[in-house]
Amino acid sequence: MSDRGFIKNFSGKNYYGHVRPEIITLVPDGTQRVLDVGCGEGGSAAAIKTLPGVQEVMGIEFVEQAAQVASSRLDRVIVGDIETLELDFPVGYFDCIICADVLEHCKDPWAVLRKLHVYLASDGVMIASIPNLRNLVPLIKIVCNRWEYEDEGILDRTHLRFFTSRTMLDMFRTTGYLPKIAGSQVFGDLKFRLLRLLSLGLLKPFSVFRYIIVAKKKLW
């Protein structure tokens, strides 16, 4: 998917319905059970169900209407807030847990990661995507004294936490994981391409819209 197509997908009208191929491709071979936290209408999770070896895919979704759609596609969908839900999964049940653009919406994403750690298999992985605050768009707004929340994007008005790549990794390390940056998505319009070209690539980190993290479970 092109950078432009990715951003359009993220900002489209059907926010809960799009499929995230850049997440799906990171699901490890041999994965059997998957939990998609913030599964939306289940588009990505349904695609994961078709991967070889995958036997069970469950979702958690806060928006009831989206969860109803997902429930027709997945093995089980729990409606509610991941921060307050009492989960009844067996310890170490999931080979892969996905938090795609979820953690920045949480009051305490550190607590969420610790909660999910319990249900991740000893050799399991967490896949997460998180918007990057160290991006030229919000940085310029700060410099111009115009920090304004938006309907979507990095400054989405429902975002409660903001991260850079370093603080994302720190959050995972302190909650029981061994994380790495597995990918990034950049703004692909002309002005950002020109900036990257004219700066000989030095400004590329500031055009990153979102980082994708893969984190292995660290055994205490």
ABEGO torsion letter per residue (X at the ends): XBAAAAAAAAABABAAABBBAAAAAABBBGBABBBBBGAEAGAAAAAAAABBGBABBBBBBABAAAAAAAAAABABBBBEBAAABBBABBBGABABBBBBGAAAABABAAAAAAAAAAABBAABBBBBBBBBABBAAAAAAAAAGABBBBABEAABAABABBBBAAAAAAAAAAAGBBBBBAEBBBBABAAAAAAAAAAGGAAAAAABABBBBBBBBBBX
